[in-house]
Amino acid sequence: MSSGVRELRVWQESVSLAGEVIRAVRANAKRESQIVSETVMVTALSVGDHIAEGYGKHSLAGQREAYLAAKCALLRLETELAIAKHADLIPAGAFTEITARSALVARLLAGYIVYLDRQVGDTAAADQPRLRA
């Protein structure tokens, strides 16, 4: 992986988020809840994976698609975490910390998506023929 993606704050935060999720779930994992724990961990990992994939895409549309996939994975993670909290698989304190970091990642992702939308819009506008007055 290039060092460039490591410089993205959204990637850094998503990696920290995944680490927090894994620590919280692993610390409270029980044999009977192993499937839920593994699902939550895989989803947490996928957020950062999609961000890294987006960084590696050459087209703006490809980048946008990967960041939208990261956003969807983050929404899935928030749902899975809420379920895990209700099932007492994650302590309330850890849940609060994780959801705060998740909200930060969501804001950063939204900013990247808006930026890409503007870039795609600017590119499309530049490709349009101009009318003469």
C-alpha positions as CSV (number, residue, x, y, z in Angstrom):
1,M,0.0,0.0,0.0
2,S,1.4,3.4,-0.9
3,S,2.0,5.9,1.9
4,G,-0.5,8.3,0.3
5,V,-3.6,6.5,1.6
6,R,-2.0,6.6,5.1
7,E,-2.1,10.4,4.9
8,L,-5.9,10.5,4.4
9,R,-7.6,11.4,7.7
10,V,-10.7,9.4,6.8
11,W,-8.5,6.3,6.3
12,Q,-6.7,6.9,9.6
13,E,-10.0,7.3,11.5
14,S,-11.5,4.2,9.8
15,V,-8.5,2.1,10.8
16,S,-8.8,3.4,14.4
17,L,-12.5,2.7,14.3
18,A,-11.9,-0.9,13.2
19,G,-9.3,-1.4,15.9
20,E,-11.6,-0.1,18.6
21,V,-14.4,-2.3,17.3
22,I,-12.2,-5.4,17.3
23,R,-10.9,-4.7,20.8
24,A,-14.4,-4.2,22.2
25,V,-16.0,-7.2,20.5
26,R,-13.1,-9.5,21.2
27,A,-12.9,-8.5,24.9
28,N,-16.6,-9.5,25.3
29,A,-16.9,-12.3,22.8
30,K,-18.6,-15.4,24.0
31,R,-18.7,-18.7,22.2
32,E,-22.5,-18.4,21.6
33,S,-22.1,-15.0,20.0
34,Q,-19.1,-15.8,17.8
35,I,-21.0,-15.3,14.5
36,V,-22.2,-11.8,15.6
37,S,-18.7,-10.8,16.8
38,E,-17.1,-11.9,13.6
39,T,-19.7,-10.2,11.4
40,V,-19.1,-6.9,13.3
41,M,-15.4,-7.2,13.0
42,V,-15.5,-8.0,9.2
43,T,-17.8,-5.0,8.6
44,A,-15.5,-2.7,10.6
45,L,-12.6,-3.8,8.5
46,S,-14.5,-3.3,5.2
47,V,-15.0,0.4,5.9
48,G,-11.2,1.1,5.7
49,D,-10.9,-1.4,2.8
50,H,-13.4,0.5,0.7
51,I,-11.6,3.8,1.5
52,A,-8.3,2.4,0.5
53,E,-9.9,1.0,-2.7
54,G,-11.3,4.4,-3.5
55,Y,-7.9,6.0,-3.1
56,G,-6.5,3.6,-5.6
57,K,-9.1,4.2,-8.2
58,H,-8.0,6.3,-11.2
59,S,-11.4,7.7,-12.2
60,L,-13.5,10.1,-10.1
61,A,-16.6,7.9,-10.6
62,G,-14.7,4.9,-9.4
63,Q,-13.5,6.8,-6.3
64,R,-17.0,7.9,-5.6
65,E,-18.4,4.4,-5.9
66,A,-15.8,3.0,-3.4
67,Y,-16.5,5.9,-0.9
68,L,-20.2,5.2,-1.2
69,A,-19.5,1.5,-0.5
70,A,-17.5,2.6,2.6
71,K,-20.5,4.8,3.6
72,C,-22.8,1.8,3.3
73,A,-20.4,-0.4,5.2
74,L,-20.3,2.2,8.0
75,L,-24.1,2.3,8.2
76,R,-24.1,-1.6,8.4
77,L,-21.5,-1.3,11.1
78,E,-23.6,1.1,13.1
79,T,-26.6,-1.2,12.9
80,E,-24.5,-4.3,13.9
81,L,-23.0,-2.4,16.8
82,A,-26.5,-1.3,18.0
83,I,-27.6,-4.9,17.9
84,A,-24.5,-6.1,19.7
85,K,-25.0,-3.5,22.4
86,H,-28.6,-4.5,22.9
87,A,-27.4,-8.1,23.1
88,D,-24.9,-7.0,25.8
89,L,-21.9,-8.0,23.6
90,I,-20.4,-4.5,23.8
91,P,-20.2,-2.5,27.0
92,A,-22.0,0.9,27.0
93,G,-18.8,2.9,27.4
94,A,-17.1,1.2,24.5
95,F,-20.2,1.6,22.4
96,T,-20.3,5.4,23.1
97,E,-16.6,5.7,22.1
98,I,-17.1,3.7,19.0
99,T,-20.2,5.5,17.8
100,A,-18.4,8.9,18.3
101,R,-15.5,7.7,16.1
102,S,-18.0,6.2,13.6
103,A,-19.7,9.6,13.4
104,L,-16.4,11.3,12.7
105,V,-15.6,8.8,9.9
106,A,-19.1,9.4,8.5
107,R,-18.6,13.2,8.4
108,L,-15.2,12.8,6.7
109,L,-16.6,10.3,4.2
110,A,-19.5,12.7,3.4
111,G,-16.9,15.5,2.8
112,Y,-15.0,13.3,0.3
113,I,-18.2,12.3,-1.5
114,V,-19.3,16.0,-1.8
115,Y,-15.8,16.9,-3.1
116,L,-16.0,14.1,-5.7
117,D,-19.5,15.1,-6.7
118,R,-18.3,18.6,-7.3
119,Q,-15.3,17.3,-9.3
120,V,-17.6,15.0,-11.4
121,G,-20.0,17.9,-11.9
122,D,-17.2,20.3,-13.0
123,T,-15.8,17.7,-15.4
124,A,-19.2,17.1,-16.9
125,A,-19.8,20.8,-17.3
126,A,-16.4,21.3,-19.0
127,D,-17.3,18.5,-21.5
128,Q,-20.6,20.3,-22.5
129,P,-20.5,22.3,-25.7
130,R,-20.7,26.0,-25.0
131,L,-23.4,28.1,-26.6
132,R,-22.3,31.3,-28.4
133,A,-24.3,34.5,-27.6
